[in-house]
């Protein structure tokens, strides 16, 4: 699974009924960040390329919203796994 591309992983999740995860992940933005192919302006807006090489400009608020949605879904997934394993294996990590 580690060798699969992000695209394949997100496609798999979408096909298995977890499209909310693939819908939230902006693959073009992720790829632009991974390849350091973006521009950040002093006002916080960002320009990055889509899969066709066209520049996409988003505001700082739009970027914040994308990040907040992604963090939120990741926290939900982590909580779900934690609850599943705690119930199945009857162990719990102490939380502060």
Helices and strands as residue ranges (DSSP letters): H 6-15, H 19-24, H 27-34, E 38-40, E 46-49, E 55-58, H 60-89
